[in-house]
Amino acid sequence: MKIVSRIDDVRSAVMQARGEGKKIGFIPTMGYLHDGHLSLVEISRGITQFQVMSIFVNRLQFNDSSDFTNYPKDLERDIAMAGKCGVDLLFTPDDREMYKNALTTVDVSRLTDNLCGAHRPGHFKGVFTVVSKLFNIVQPDLAVFGQKDIQQAASIEKMVFDLNFPVRIILAPIIREKDGLAMSSRNKHLDQQQRADALALSSGLKHAEQLILGGERDVKKITHEIESIIKKGNPDSIDYISVVSYEDLSYIDRIDGKSVIALAAFWGTTRLIDNMIIEVAGDSYKCIY
């Protein structure tokens, strides 16, 4: 695995790989890797022949300076994990390399008006700006994003379509701990009790699936039941319990077709998210979480 921190070196390595007839896969991350990140590499390796991973804690997408400061970092550990899982090129730029002086930003409206976008002002503008820059730097054939950040993934797919980026976006399933907690770099900040209590998120989704299995389609009833379960986990606050259309992330009243149940809550200062994709056709259904 080659490790570079300069944009010119990324472009040179990618150009060489393309010259060898290889397709380029890209996995953008903020580091502190876990098995969820590694699963994205595995998916990309099944489709492309040259894997690029970026590790960059993007200051622009943090609306809380303390959240940025406390975001977990361990580059030495990340390098070891990336090398073992088959990354060919690891890009580890700093702020100066990514942003220089002047800054043009990118934003995607409507899809970011609710859910995390409503609670983290400026967050998605930072995400779209850095992802646009990374796409232009790496120029991949394919990029893999995780379902856990469903609003981010859907909005990036929209951005790619609107701005004609020649990149195929793959949505990868959520990777969970054995007890059901969605893997996240932020889980490191949970103490033992918070870690146990946070299972209320995945428990709420499991209960929602049982309600849907029983024929319930009313969003108010489903979200009320989920809220009761999450509150048993003693969160410090609940950001949202929402059901939205998969297509445009707009709020819906009844579950029909393809939709998403999205959750966000705080344990201490740690904000966790989780979600479930639902596909309903008549009496049949499929829940992906």
Secondary structure, DSSP 8 states (H G I E B T S, - for coil): -EEE-SHHHHHHHHHHHHHTT--EEEEEE-SS--HHHHHHHHHHHTT-SEEEEEE---GGG-SSHHHHHHS---HHHHHHHHHHTT-SEEE---HHHHH-S--------STTSSHHHHHSTTHHHHHHHHHHHHHHHH--SEEEEEGGGHHHHHHHHHHHHHTT---EEEEE---B-TTS-B--GGGGG--HHHHHHTTHHHHHHHHHHHHHHTT--BHHHHHHHHHHHHHHT--SEEEEEEEEETTT--B-SB--EEEEEEEEEEETTEEEEEEEEEEEETTEEEEE-
